Amino acid sequence: MTETRKTIAEWEADLGGQIRTLRRRAEMTQRDLASSANVSVGTIRNLESGAGSTLTTLVSVARVLGRSDWLLALAPPVTVSPLAMLDARNR
């Protein structure tokens, strides 16, 4: 299935699987990750199983696992102002 055709549940399952893989590579238990991310073990279990999570949890867990790059990919810094481009075009 192409990335653009995935359902929300499929995205959650894929991200959860990636979180689980990263946690295991870091040789962390769910309890270790939960403690470092300041969330409950149940929250980590839900996240890894694709049962849903909050944005706050995803951010906390991604940071603990060294994947802040995921967050930057979601919201890259704005380098060009759309208003400045429009103003330049109208000159």
PDB file of N, CA, C and O in Angstrom:
ATOM      1  N   MET A   1       0.849  -1.184   0.000  1.00  0.00           N
ATOM      2  CA  MET A   1       0.000   0.000   0.000  1.00  0.00           C
ATOM      3  C   MET A   1       0.891   1.242   0.000  1.00  0.00           C
ATOM      4  O   MET A   1       1.887   1.294   0.722  1.00  0.00           O
ATOM      5  N   THR A   2       0.534   2.241  -0.808  1.00  0.00           N
ATOM      6  CA  THR A   2       1.330   3.464  -0.840  1.00  0.00           C
ATOM      7  C   THR A   2       1.111   4.264   0.434  1.00  0.00           C
ATOM      8  O   THR A   2       0.075   4.154   1.091  1.00  0.00           O
ATOM      9  N   GLU A   3       2.099   5.061   0.761  1.00  0.00           N
ATOM     10  CA  GLU A   3       2.051   5.859   1.985  1.00  0.00           C
ATOM     11  C   GLU A   3       0.826   6.769   2.034  1.00  0.00           C
ATOM     12  O   GLU A   3       0.250   6.972   3.103  1.00  0.00           O
ATOM     13  N   THR A   4       0.427   7.312   0.899  1.00  0.00           N
ATOM     14  CA  THR A   4      -0.704   8.240   0.880  1.00  0.00           C
ATOM     15  C   THR A   4      -2.046   7.542   1.041  1.00  0.00           C
ATOM     16  O   THR A   4      -3.054   8.194   1.316  1.00  0.00           O
ATOM     17  N   ARG A   5      -2.070   6.245   0.875  1.00  0.00           N
ATOM     18  CA  ARG A   5      -3.315   5.492   0.966  1.00  0.00           C
ATOM     19  C   ARG A   5      -3.510   4.798   2.313  1.00  0.00           C
ATOM     20  O   ARG A   5      -4.533   4.150   2.535  1.00  0.00           O
ATOM     21  N   LYS A   6      -2.538   4.929   3.207  1.00  0.00           N
ATOM     22  CA  LYS A   6      -2.654   4.277   4.504  1.00  0.00           C
ATOM     23  C   LYS A   6      -3.775   4.899   5.326  1.00  0.00           C
ATOM     24  O   LYS A   6      -4.017   6.105   5.272  1.00  0.00           O
ATOM     25  N   THR A   7      -4.441   4.059   6.077  1.00  0.00           N
ATOM     26  CA  THR A   7      -5.445   4.557   7.010  1.00  0.00           C
ATOM     27  C   THR A   7      -4.740   5.059   8.270  1.00  0.00           C
ATOM     28  O   THR A   7      -3.556   4.791   8.476  1.00  0.00           O
ATOM     29  N   ILE A   8      -5.463   5.776   9.094  1.00  0.00           N
ATOM     30  CA  ILE A   8      -4.894   6.244  10.356  1.00  0.00           C
ATOM     31  C   ILE A   8      -4.433   5.059  11.191  1.00  0.00           C
ATOM     32  O   ILE A   8      -3.358   5.096  11.789  1.00  0.00           O
ATOM     33  N   ALA A   9      -5.247   4.004  11.233  1.00  0.00           N
ATOM     34  CA  ALA A   9      -4.874   2.809  12.004  1.00  0.00           C
ATOM     35  C   ALA A   9      -3.577   2.192  11.471  1.00  0.00           C
ATOM     36  O   ALA A   9      -2.751   1.723  12.254  1.00  0.00           O
ATOM     37  N   GLU A  10      -3.396   2.189  10.168  1.00  0.00           N
ATOM     38  CA  GLU A  10      -2.164   1.649   9.581  1.00  0.00           C
ATOM     39  C   GLU A  10      -0.956   2.515   9.942  1.00  0.00           C
ATOM     40  O   GLU A  10       0.114   1.993  10.256  1.00  0.00           O
ATOM     41  N   TRP A  11      -1.128   3.824   9.896  1.00  0.00           N
ATOM     42  CA  TRP A  11      -0.044   4.724  10.305  1.00  0.00           C
ATOM     43  C   TRP A  11       0.314   4.504  11.764  1.00  0.00           C
ATOM     44  O   TRP A  11       1.492   4.442  12.116  1.00  0.00           O
ATOM     45  N   GLU A  12      -0.704   4.384  12.619  1.00  0.00           N
ATOM     46  CA  GLU A  12      -0.452   4.155  14.052  1.00  0.00           C
ATOM     47  C   GLU A  12       0.285   2.839  14.267  1.00  0.00           C
ATOM     48  O   GLU A  12       1.213   2.775  15.073  1.00  0.00           O
ATOM     49  N   ALA A  13      -0.113   1.800  13.562  1.00  0.00           N
ATOM     50  CA  ALA A  13       0.547   0.502  13.696  1.00  0.00           C
ATOM     51  C   ALA A  13       1.991   0.572  13.208  1.00  0.00           C
ATOM     52  O   ALA A  13       2.888   0.025  13.850  1.00  0.00           O
ATOM     53  N   ASP A  14       2.221   1.234  12.086  1.00  0.00           N
ATOM     54  CA  ASP A  14       3.582   1.363  11.559  1.00  0.00           C
ATOM     55  C   ASP A  14       4.479   2.152  12.507  1.00  0.00           C
ATOM     56  O   ASP A  14       5.604   1.740  12.792  1.00  0.00           O
ATOM     57  N   LEU A  15       3.982   3.281  12.993  1.00  0.00           N
ATOM     58  CA  LEU A  15       4.774   4.088  13.929  1.00  0.00           C
ATOM     59  C   LEU A  15       5.024   3.334  15.229  1.00  0.00           C
ATOM     60  O   LEU A  15       6.121   3.386  15.784  1.00  0.00           O
ATOM     61  N   GLY A  16       4.013   2.641  15.705  1.00  0.00           N
ATOM     62  CA  GLY A  16       4.167   1.845  16.919  1.00  0.00           C
ATOM     63  C   GLY A  16       5.229   0.774  16.755  1.00  0.00           C
ATOM     64  O   GLY A  16       6.027   0.537  17.662  1.00  0.00           O
ATOM     65  N   GLY A  17       5.238   0.130  15.604  1.00  0.00           N
ATOM     66  CA  GLY A  17       6.256  -0.880  15.325  1.00  0.00           C
ATOM     67  C   GLY A  17       7.647  -0.293  15.274  1.00  0.00           C
ATOM     68  O   GLY A  17       8.605  -0.907  15.745  1.00  0.00           O
ATOM     69  N   GLN A  18       7.762   0.895  14.704  1.00  0.00           N
ATOM     70  CA  GLN A  18       9.067   1.562  14.654  1.00  0.00           C
ATOM     71  C   GLN A  18       9.535   1.958  16.051  1.00  0.00           C
ATOM     72  O   GLN A  18      10.715   1.828  16.377  1.00  0.00           O
ATOM     73  N   ILE A  19       8.606   2.440  16.873  1.00  0.00           N
ATOM     74  CA  ILE A  19       8.940   2.781  18.259  1.00  0.00           C
ATOM     75  C   ILE A  19       9.447   1.532  18.983  1.00  0.00           C
ATOM     76  O   ILE A  19      10.477   1.578  19.656  1.00  0.00           O
ATOM     77  N   ARG A  20       8.727   0.420  18.845  1.00  0.00           N
ATOM     78  CA  ARG A  20       9.124  -0.843  19.491  1.00  0.00           C
ATOM     79  C   ARG A  20      10.531  -1.260  19.042  1.00  0.00           C
ATOM     80  O   ARG A  20      11.365  -1.632  19.866  1.00  0.00           O
ATOM     81  N   THR A  21      10.784  -1.195  17.741  1.00  0.00           N
ATOM     82  CA  THR A  21      12.096  -1.571  17.206  1.00  0.00           C
ATOM     83  C   THR A  21      13.200  -0.682  17.776  1.00  0.00           C
ATOM     84  O   THR A  21      14.252  -1.177  18.182  1.00  0.00           O
ATOM     85  N   LEU A  22      12.962   0.621  17.806  1.00  0.00           N
ATOM     86  CA  LEU A  22      13.961   1.540  18.357  1.00  0.00           C
ATOM     87  C   LEU A  22      14.203   1.280  19.839  1.00  0.00           C
ATOM     88  O   LEU A  22      15.344   1.317  20.300  1.00  0.00           O
ATOM     89  N   ARG A  23      13.140   1.019  20.579  1.00  0.00           N
ATOM     90  CA  ARG A  23      13.272   0.741  22.007  1.00  0.00           C
ATOM     91  C   ARG A  23      14.117  -0.506  22.224  1.00  0.00           C
ATOM     92  O   ARG A  23      15.014  -0.521  23.068  1.00  0.00           O
ATOM     93  N   ARG A  24      13.827  -1.546  21.461  1.00  0.00           N
ATOM     94  CA  ARG A  24      14.578  -2.801  21.604  1.00  0.00           C
ATOM     95  C   ARG A  24      16.035  -2.630  21.214  1.00  0.00           C
ATOM     96  O   ARG A  24      16.923  -3.170  21.874  1.00  0.00           O
ATOM     97  N   ARG A  25      16.290  -1.881  20.142  1.00  0.00           N
ATOM     98  CA  ARG A  25      17.682  -1.625  19.734  1.00  0.00           C
ATOM     99  C   ARG A  25      18.450  -0.882  20.826  1.00  0.00           C
ATOM    100  O   ARG A  25      19.651  -1.082  21.008  1.00  0.00           O
ATOM    101  N   ALA A  26      17.731  -0.023  21.545  1.00  0.00           N
ATOM    102  CA  ALA A  26      18.342   0.728  22.648  1.00  0.00           C
ATOM    103  C   ALA A  26      18.440  -0.117  23.917  1.00  0.00           C
ATOM    104  O   ALA A  26      18.898   0.351  24.959  1.00  0.00           O
ATOM    105  N   GLU A  27      17.997  -1.381  23.805  1.00  0.00           N
ATOM    106  CA  GLU A  27      18.007  -2.313  24.931  1.00  0.00           C
ATOM    107  C   GLU A  27      17.264  -1.750  26.138  1.00  0.00           C
ATOM    108  O   GLU A  27      17.722  -1.831  27.278  1.00  0.00           O
ATOM    109  N   MET A  28      16.098  -1.176  25.841  1.00  0.00           N
ATOM    110  CA  MET A  28      15.238  -0.612  26.878  1.00  0.00           C
ATOM    111  C   MET A  28      13.989  -1.476  27.015  1.00  0.00           C
ATOM    112  O   MET A  28      13.479  -2.012  26.031  1.00  0.00           O
ATOM    113  N   THR A  29      13.506  -1.603  28.242  1.00  0.00           N
ATOM    114  CA  THR A  29      12.211  -2.234  28.459  1.00  0.00           C
ATOM    115  C   THR A  29      11.137  -1.169  28.262  1.00  0.00           C
ATOM    116  O   THR A  29      11.437   0.023  28.193  1.00  0.00           O
ATOM    117  N   GLN A  30       9.895  -1.605  28.174  1.00  0.00           N
ATOM    118  CA  GLN A  30       8.803  -0.633  28.112  1.00  0.00           C
ATOM    119  C   GLN A  30       8.807   0.234  29.368  1.00  0.00           C
ATOM    120  O   GLN A  30       8.519   1.429  29.306  1.00  0.00           O
ATOM    121  N   ARG A  31       9.131  -0.369  30.494  1.00  0.00           N
ATOM    122  CA  ARG A  31       9.187   0.382  31.756  1.00  0.00           C
ATOM    123  C   ARG A  31      10.288   1.448  31.708  1.00  0.00           C
ATOM    124  O   ARG A  31      10.085   2.571  32.169  1.00  0.00           O
ATOM    125  N   ASP A  32      11.449   1.096  31.151  1.00  0.00           N
ATOM    126  CA  ASP A  32      12.553   2.066  31.025  1.00  0.00           C
ATOM    127  C   ASP A  32      12.127   3.255  30.168  1.00  0.00           C
ATOM    128  O   ASP A  32      12.339   4.412  30.532  1.00  0.00           O
ATOM    129  N   LEU A  33      11.524   2.945  29.029  1.00  0.00           N
ATOM    130  CA  LEU A  33      11.101   4.006  28.112  1.00  0.00           C
ATOM    131  C   LEU A  33      10.023   4.865  28.750  1.00  0.00           C
ATOM    132  O   LEU A  33      10.061   6.091  28.654  1.00  0.00           O
ATOM    133  N   ALA A  34       9.070   4.225  29.397  1.00  0.00           N
ATOM    134  CA  ALA A  34       7.990   4.971  30.048  1.00  0.00           C
ATOM    135  C   ALA A  34       8.555   5.931  31.095  1.00  0.00           C
ATOM    136  O   ALA A  34       8.146   7.089  31.175  1.00  0.00           O
ATOM    137  N   SER A  35       9.489   5.438  31.885  1.00  0.00           N
ATOM    138  CA  SER A  35      10.088   6.274  32.925  1.00  0.00           C
ATOM    139  C   SER A  35      10.845   7.458  32.322  1.00  0.00           C
ATOM    140  O   SER A  35      10.715   8.589  32.791  1.00  0.00           O
ATOM    141  N   SER A  36      11.634   7.194  31.281  1.00  0.00           N
ATOM    142  CA  SER A  36      12.414   8.259  30.639  1.00  0.00           C
ATOM    143  C   SER A  36      11.527   9.285  29.942  1.00  0.00           C
ATOM    144  O   SER A  36      11.859  10.469  29.897  1.00  0.00           O
ATOM    145  N   ALA A  37      10.401   8.830  29.399  1.00  0.00           N
ATOM    146  CA  ALA A  37       9.491   9.731  28.680  1.00  0.00           C
ATOM    147  C   ALA A  37       8.438  10.338  29.605  1.00  0.00           C
ATOM    148  O   ALA A  37       7.631  11.166  29.182  1.00  0.00           O
ATOM    149  N   ASN A  38       8.453   9.917  30.879  1.00  0.00           N
ATOM    150  CA  ASN A  38       7.510  10.430  31.878  1.00  0.00           C
ATOM    151  C   ASN A  38       6.053  10.116  31.512  1.00  0.00           C
ATOM    152  O   ASN A  38       5.164  10.960  31.621  1.00  0.00           O
ATOM    153  N   VAL A  39       5.848   8.872  31.076  1.00  0.00           N
ATOM    154  CA  VAL A  39       4.503   8.371  30.773  1.00  0.00           C
ATOM    155  C   VAL A  39       4.352   7.001  31.425  1.00  0.00           C
ATOM    156  O   VAL A  39       5.319   6.460  31.961  1.00  0.00           O
ATOM    157  N   SER A  40       3.159   6.443  31.383  1.00  0.00           N
ATOM    158  CA  SER A  40       2.931   5.134  31.991  1.00  0.00           C
ATOM    159  C   SER A  40       3.346   4.009  31.042  1.00  0.00           C
ATOM    160  O   SER A  40       3.457   4.202  29.832  1.00  0.00           O
ATOM    161  N   VAL A  41       3.570   2.840  31.620  1.00  0.00           N
ATOM    162  CA  VAL A  41       3.895   1.662  30.817  1.00  0.00           C
ATOM    163  C   VAL A  41       2.732   1.347  29.882  1.00  0.00           C
ATOM    164  O   VAL A  41       2.950   0.962  28.734  1.00  0.00           O
ATOM    165  N   GLY A  42       1.507   1.505  30.358  1.00  0.00           N
ATOM    166  CA  GLY A  42       0.335   1.272  29.517  1.00  0.00           C
ATOM    167  C   GLY A  42       0.312   2.188  28.306  1.00  0.00           C
ATOM    168  O   GLY A  42      -0.121   1.788  27.226  1.00  0.00           O
ATOM    169  N   THR A  43       0.772   3.406  28.485  1.00  0.00           N
ATOM    170  CA  THR A  43       0.836   4.359  27.371  1.00  0.00           C
ATOM    171  C   THR A  43       1.824   3.876  26.321  1.00  0.00           C
ATOM    172  O   THR A  43       1.552   3.956  25.123  1.00  0.00           O
ATOM    173  N   ILE A  44       2.972   3.375  26.768  1.00  0.00           N
ATOM    174  CA  ILE A  44       3.964   2.835  25.831  1.00  0.00           C
ATOM    175  C   ILE A  44       3.398   1.600  25.133  1.00  0.00           C
ATOM    176  O   ILE A  44       3.572   1.434  23.926  1.00  0.00           O
ATOM    177  N   ARG A  45       2.733   0.752  25.875  1.00  0.00           N
ATOM    178  CA  ARG A  45       2.114  -0.446  25.301  1.00  0.00           C
ATOM    179  C   ARG A  45       1.119  -0.044  24.208  1.00  0.00           C
ATOM    180  O   ARG A  45       1.114  -0.623  23.122  1.00  0.00           O
ATOM    181  N   ASN A  46       0.281   0.948  24.503  1.00  0.00           N
ATOM    182  CA  ASN A  46      -0.700   1.417  23.506  1.00  0.00           C
ATOM    183  C   ASN A  46      -0.014   1.992  22.273  1.00  0.00           C
ATOM    184  O   ASN A  46      -0.405   1.701  21.143  1.00  0.00           O
ATOM    185  N   LEU A  47       1.002   2.801  22.495  1.00  0.00           N
ATOM    186  CA  LEU A  47       1.716   3.414  21.386  1.00  0.00           C
ATOM    187  C   LEU A  47       2.341   2.344  20.490  1.00  0.00           C
ATOM    188  O   LEU A  47       2.201   2.394  19.268  1.00  0.00           O
ATOM    189  N   GLU A  48       3.024   1.387  21.095  1.00  0.00           N
ATOM    190  CA  GLU A  48       3.690   0.346  20.322  1.00  0.00           C
ATOM    191  C   GLU A  48       2.720  -0.580  19.597  1.00  0.00           C
ATOM    192  O   GLU A  48       3.048  -1.117  18.539  1.00  0.00           O
ATOM    193  N   SER A  49       1.545  -0.766  20.150  1.00  0.00           N
ATOM    194  CA  SER A  49       0.577  -1.669  19.521  1.00  0.00           C
ATOM    195  C   SER A  49      -0.301  -0.960  18.493  1.00  0.00           C
ATOM    196  O   SER A  49      -1.131  -1.592  17.840  1.00  0.00           O
ATOM    197  N   GLY A  50      -0.118   0.354  18.350  1.00  0.00           N
ATOM    198  CA  GLY A  50      -0.920   1.102  17.390  1.00  0.00           C
ATOM    199  C   GLY A  50      -2.303   1.429  17.897  1.00  0.00           C
ATOM    200  O   GLY A  50      -3.203   1.734  17.115  1.00  0.00           O
ATOM    201  N   ALA A  51      -2.480   1.367  19.223  1.00  0.00           N
ATOM    202  CA  ALA A  51      -3.799   1.622  19.815  1.00  0.00           C
ATOM    203  C   ALA A  51      -4.049   3.105  20.049  1.00  0.00           C
ATOM    204  O   ALA A  51      -5.040   3.476  20.679  1.00  0.00           O
ATOM    205  N   GLY A  52      -3.175   3.940  19.559  1.00  0.00           N
ATOM    206  CA  GLY A  52      -3.363   5.375  19.693  1.00  0.00           C
ATOM    207  C   GLY A  52      -2.519   5.971  20.793  1.00  0.00           C
ATOM    208  O   GLY A  52      -2.073   5.278  21.707  1.00  0.00           O
ATOM    209  N   SER A  53      -2.310   7.254  20.689  1.00  0.00           N
ATOM    210  CA  SER A  53      -1.493   7.974  21.646  1.00  0.00           C
ATOM    211  C   SER A  53      -1.733   9.461  21.452  1.00  0.00           C
ATOM    212  O   SER A  53      -2.384   9.881  20.495  1.00  0.00           O
ATOM    213  N   THR A  54      -1.204  10.241  22.363  1.00  0.00           N
ATOM    214  CA  THR A  54      -1.313  11.690  22.202  1.00  0.00           C
ATOM    215  C   THR A  54      -0.061  12.213  21.505  1.00  0.00           C
ATOM    216  O   THR A  54       0.966  11.535  21.450  1.00  0.00           O
ATOM    217  N   LEU A  55      -0.162  13.391  20.992  1.00  0.00           N
ATOM    218  CA  LEU A  55       0.992  14.034  20.376  1.00  0.00           C
ATOM    219  C   LEU A  55       2.087  14.256  21.413  1.00  0.00           C
ATOM    220  O   LEU A  55       3.272  14.101  21.118  1.00  0.00           O
ATOM    221  N   THR A  56       1.687  14.618  22.619  1.00  0.00           N
ATOM    222  CA  THR A  56       2.653  14.828  23.700  1.00  0.00           C
ATOM    223  C   THR A  56       3.458  13.561  23.950  1.00  0.00           C
ATOM    224  O   THR A  56       4.678  13.614  24.107  1.00  0.00           O
ATOM    225  N   THR A  57       2.771  12.421  23.987  1.00  0.00           N
ATOM    226  CA  THR A  57       3.462  11.154  24.204  1.00  0.00           C
ATOM    227  C   THR A  57       4.412  10.848  23.059  1.00  0.00           C
ATOM    228  O   THR A  57       5.554  10.453  23.293  1.00  0.00           O
ATOM    229  N   LEU A  58       3.960  11.024  21.830  1.00  0.00           N
ATOM    230  CA  LEU A  58       4.809  10.748  20.679  1.00  0.00           C
ATOM    231  C   LEU A  58       6.057  11.621  20.701  1.00  0.00           C
ATOM    232  O   LEU A  58       7.155  11.136  20.430  1.00  0.00           O
ATOM    233  N   VAL A  59       5.901  12.897  21.019  1.00  0.00           N
ATOM    234  CA  VAL A  59       7.043  13.810  21.089  1.00  0.00           C
ATOM    235  C   VAL A  59       8.009  13.357  22.183  1.00  0.00           C
ATOM    236  O   VAL A  59       9.216  13.286  21.951  1.00  0.00           O
ATOM    237  N   SER A  60       7.492  13.054  23.363  1.00  0.00           N
ATOM    238  CA  SER A  60       8.343  12.626  24.477  1.00  0.00           C
ATOM    239  C   SER A  60       9.112  11.364  24.143  1.00  0.00           C
ATOM    240  O   SER A  60      10.315  11.281  24.393  1.00  0.00           O
ATOM    241  N   VAL A  61       8.429  10.383  23.580  1.00  0.00           N
ATOM    242  CA  VAL A  61       9.055   9.106  23.251  1.00  0.00           C
ATOM    243  C   VAL A  61      10.071   9.275  22.125  1.00  0.00           C
ATOM    244  O   VAL A  61      11.164   8.711  22.196  1.00  0.00           O
ATOM    245  N   ALA A  62       9.735  10.032  21.100  1.00  0.00           N
ATOM    246  CA  ALA A  62      10.664  10.261  19.986  1.00  0.00           C
ATOM    247  C   ALA A  62      11.942  10.926  20.490  1.00  0.00           C
ATOM    248  O   ALA A  62      13.039  10.568  20.060  1.00  0.00           O
ATOM    249  N   ARG A  63      11.809  11.875  21.384  1.00  0.00           N
ATOM    250  CA  ARG A  63      12.992  12.550  21.936  1.00  0.00           C
ATOM    251  C   ARG A  63      13.858  11.584  22.731  1.00  0.00           C
ATOM    252  O   ARG A  63      15.080  11.590  22.585  1.00  0.00           O
ATOM    253  N   VAL A  64      13.245  10.755  23.571  1.00  0.00           N
ATOM    254  CA  VAL A  64      14.004   9.791  24.372  1.00  0.00           C
ATOM    255  C   VAL A  64      14.751   8.815  23.465  1.00  0.00           C
ATOM    256  O   VAL A  64      15.886   8.442  23.757  1.00  0.00           O
ATOM    257  N   LEU A  65      14.122   8.406  22.374  1.00  0.00           N
ATOM    258  CA  LEU A  65      14.723   7.436  21.458  1.00  0.00           C
ATOM    259  C   LEU A  65      15.659   8.082  20.434  1.00  0.00           C
ATOM    260  O   LEU A  65      16.153   7.407  19.530  1.00  0.00           O
ATOM    261  N   GLY A  66      15.901   9.383  20.576  1.00  0.00           N
ATOM    262  CA  GLY A  66      16.828  10.066  19.676  1.00  0.00           C
ATOM    263  C   GLY A  66      16.284  10.279  18.281  1.00  0.00           C
ATOM    264  O   GLY A  66      17.050  10.332  17.319  1.00  0.00           O
ATOM    265  N   ARG A  67      14.971  10.403  18.155  1.00  0.00           N
ATOM    266  CA  ARG A  67      14.360  10.596  16.844  1.00  0.00           C
ATOM    267  C   ARG A  67      13.655  11.940  16.716  1.00  0.00           C
ATOM    268  O   ARG A  67      12.552  12.025  16.176  1.00  0.00           O
ATOM    269  N   SER A  68      14.296  12.980  17.213  1.00  0.00           N
ATOM    270  CA  SER A  68      13.744  14.324  17.049  1.00  0.00           C
ATOM    271  C   SER A  68      13.639  14.697  15.575  1.00  0.00           C
ATOM    272  O   SER A  68      12.868  15.582  15.204  1.00  0.00           O
ATOM    273  N   ASP A  69      14.425  14.013  14.733  1.00  0.00           N
ATOM    274  CA  ASP A  69      14.344  14.267  13.296  1.00  0.00           C
ATOM    275  C   ASP A  69      12.949  13.977  12.749  1.00  0.00           C
ATOM    276  O   ASP A  69      12.512  14.610  11.788  1.00  0.00           O
ATOM    277  N   TRP A  70      12.244  13.008  13.368  1.00  0.00           N
ATOM    278  CA  TRP A  70      10.857  12.745  12.963  1.00  0.00           C
ATOM    279  C   TRP A  70      10.015  13.997  13.157  1.00  0.00           C
ATOM    280  O   TRP A  70       9.186  14.341  12.314  1.00  0.00           O
ATOM    281  N   LEU A  71      10.235  14.665  14.268  1.00  0.00           N
ATOM    282  CA  LEU A  71       9.445  15.854  14.599  1.00  0.00           C
ATOM    283  C   LEU A  71       9.767  16.989  13.647  1.00  0.00           C
ATOM    284  O   LEU A  71       8.874  17.722  13.221  1.00  0.00           O
ATOM    285  N   LEU A  72      11.031  17.134  13.315  1.00  0.00           N
ATOM    286  CA  LEU A  72      11.421  18.177  12.361  1.00  0.00           C
ATOM    287  C   LEU A  72      10.847  17.901  10.978  1.00  0.00           C
ATOM    288  O   LEU A  72      10.514  18.835  10.248  1.00  0.00           O
ATOM    289  N   ALA A  73      10.729  16.634  10.615  1.00  0.00           N
ATOM    290  CA  ALA A  73      10.144  16.289   9.316  1.00  0.00           C
ATOM    291  C   ALA A  73       8.662  16.645   9.271  1.00  0.00           C
ATOM    292  O   ALA A  73       8.131  16.980   8.213  1.00  0.00           O
ATOM    293  N   LEU A  74       7.994  16.570  10.428  1.00  0.00           N
ATOM    294  CA  LEU A  74       6.571  16.919  10.490  1.00  0.00           C
ATOM    295  C   LEU A  74       6.345  18.422  10.400  1.00  0.00           C
ATOM    296  O   LEU A  74       5.350  18.881   9.839  1.00  0.00           O
ATOM    297  N   ALA A  75       7.271  19.173  10.955  1.00  0.00           N
ATOM    298  CA  ALA A  75       7.102  20.628  10.999  1.00  0.00           C
ATOM    299  C   ALA A  75       8.442  21.311  10.719  1.00  0.00           C
ATOM    300  O   ALA A  75       9.062  21.860  11.630  1.00  0.00           O
ATOM    301  N   PRO A  76       8.888  21.278   9.464  1.00  0.00           N
ATOM    302  CA  PRO A  76      10.170  21.915   9.156  1.00  0.00           C
ATOM    303  C   PRO A  76      10.101  23.422   9.357  1.00  0.00           C
ATOM    304  O   PRO A  76       9.038  24.023   9.197  1.00  0.00           O
ATOM    305  N   PRO A  77      11.217  24.030   9.705  1.00  0.00           N
ATOM    306  CA  PRO A  77      11.218  25.479   9.891  1.00  0.00           C
ATOM    307  C   PRO A  77      10.863  26.195   8.581  1.00  0.00           C
ATOM    308  O   PRO A  77      11.270  25.776   7.498  1.00  0.00           O
ATOM    309  N   VAL A  78      10.118  27.253   8.703  1.00  0.00           N
ATOM    310  CA  VAL A  78       9.740  28.051   7.534  1.00  0.00           C
ATOM    311  C   VAL A  78      10.924  28.931   7.181  1.00  0.00           C
ATOM    312  O   VAL A  78      11.419  29.687   8.017  1.00  0.00           O
ATOM    313  N   THR A  79      11.374  28.829   5.942  1.00  0.00           N
ATOM    314  CA  THR A  79      12.530  29.613   5.516  1.00  0.00           C
ATOM    315  C   THR A  79      12.141  30.752   4.585  1.00  0.00           C
ATOM    316  O   THR A  79      12.898  31.709   4.424  1.00  0.00           O
ATOM    317  N   VAL A  80      10.970  30.657   3.973  1.00  0.00           N
ATOM    318  CA  VAL A  80      10.504  31.695   3.062  1.00  0.00           C
ATOM    319  C   VAL A  80       9.110  32.123   3.503  1.00  0.00           C
ATOM    320  O   VAL A  80       8.232  31.290   3.730  1.00  0.00           O
ATOM    321  N   SER A  81       8.925  33.412   3.619  1.00  0.00           N
ATOM    322  CA  SER A  81       7.624  33.931   4.000  1.00  0.00           C
ATOM    323  C   SER A  81       6.725  33.992   2.764  1.00  0.00           C
ATOM    324  O   SER A  81       7.071  34.642   1.778  1.00  0.00           O
ATOM    325  N   PRO A  82       5.577  33.322   2.813  1.00  0.00           N
ATOM    326  CA  PRO A  82       4.657  33.399   1.677  1.00  0.00           C
ATOM    327  C   PRO A  82       4.214  34.831   1.394  1.00  0.00           C
ATOM    328  O   PRO A  82       3.997  35.196   0.238  1.00  0.00           O
ATOM    329  N   LEU A  83       4.079  35.633   2.430  1.00  0.00           N
ATOM    330  CA  LEU A  83       3.696  37.033   2.220  1.00  0.00           C
ATOM    331  C   LEU A  83       4.804  37.819   1.528  1.00  0.00           C
ATOM    332  O   LEU A  83       4.526  38.673   0.687  1.00  0.00           O
ATOM    333  N   ALA A  84       6.054  37.536   1.876  1.00  0.00           N
ATOM    334  CA  ALA A  84       7.171  38.209   1.212  1.00  0.00           C
ATOM    335  C   ALA A  84       7.237  37.807  -0.253  1.00  0.00           C
ATOM    336  O   ALA A  84       7.539  38.641  -1.107  1.00  0.00           O
ATOM    337  N   MET A  85       6.958  36.540  -0.562  1.00  0.00           N
ATOM    338  CA  MET A  85       6.955  36.089  -1.947  1.00  0.00           C
ATOM    339  C   MET A  85       5.851  36.789  -2.740  1.00  0.00           C
ATOM    340  O   MET A  85       6.069  37.209  -3.876  1.00  0.00           O
ATOM    341  N   LEU A  86       4.686  36.911  -2.146  1.00  0.00           N
ATOM    342  CA  LEU A  86       3.573  37.576  -2.812  1.00  0.00           C
ATOM    343  C   LEU A  86       3.903  39.044  -3.036  1.00  0.00           C
ATOM    344  O   LEU A  86       3.628  39.592  -4.103  1.00  0.00           O
ATOM    345  N   ASP A  87       4.491  39.676  -2.035  1.00  0.00           N
ATOM    346  CA  ASP A  87       4.862  41.082  -2.149  1.00  0.00           C
ATOM    347  C   ASP A  87       5.904  41.274  -3.258  1.00  0.00           C
ATOM    348  O   ASP A  87       5.807  42.223  -4.036  1.00  0.00           O
ATOM    349  N   ALA A  88       6.893  40.387  -3.333  1.00  0.00           N
ATOM    350  CA  ALA A  88       7.925  40.481  -4.362  1.00  0.00           C
ATOM    351  C   ALA A  88       7.347  40.266  -5.748  1.00  0.00           C
ATOM    352  O   ALA A  88       7.777  40.900  -6.711  1.00  0.00           O
ATOM    353  N   ARG A  89       6.382  39.382  -5.851  1.00  0.00           N
ATOM    354  CA  ARG A  89       5.765  39.096  -7.140  1.00  0.00           C
ATOM    355  C   ARG A  89       4.928  40.283  -7.621  1.00  0.00           C
ATOM    356  O   ARG A  89       4.833  40.528  -8.824  1.00  0.00           O
ATOM    357  N   ASN A  90       4.324  41.016  -6.687  1.00  0.00           N
ATOM    358  CA  ASN A  90       3.485  42.138  -7.049  1.00  0.00           C
ATOM    359  C   ASN A  90       4.268  43.408  -7.375  1.00  0.00           C
ATOM    360  O   ASN A  90       3.682  44.397  -7.816  1.00  0.00           O
ATOM    361  N   ARG A  91       5.563  43.393  -7.167  1.00  0.00           N
ATOM    362  CA  ARG A  91       6.383  44.595  -7.458  1.00  0.00           C
ATOM    363  C   ARG A  91       6.732  44.708  -8.902  1.00  0.00           C
ATOM    364  O   ARG A  91       7.411  45.654  -9.301  1.00  0.00           O
TER     365      ARG A  91
END
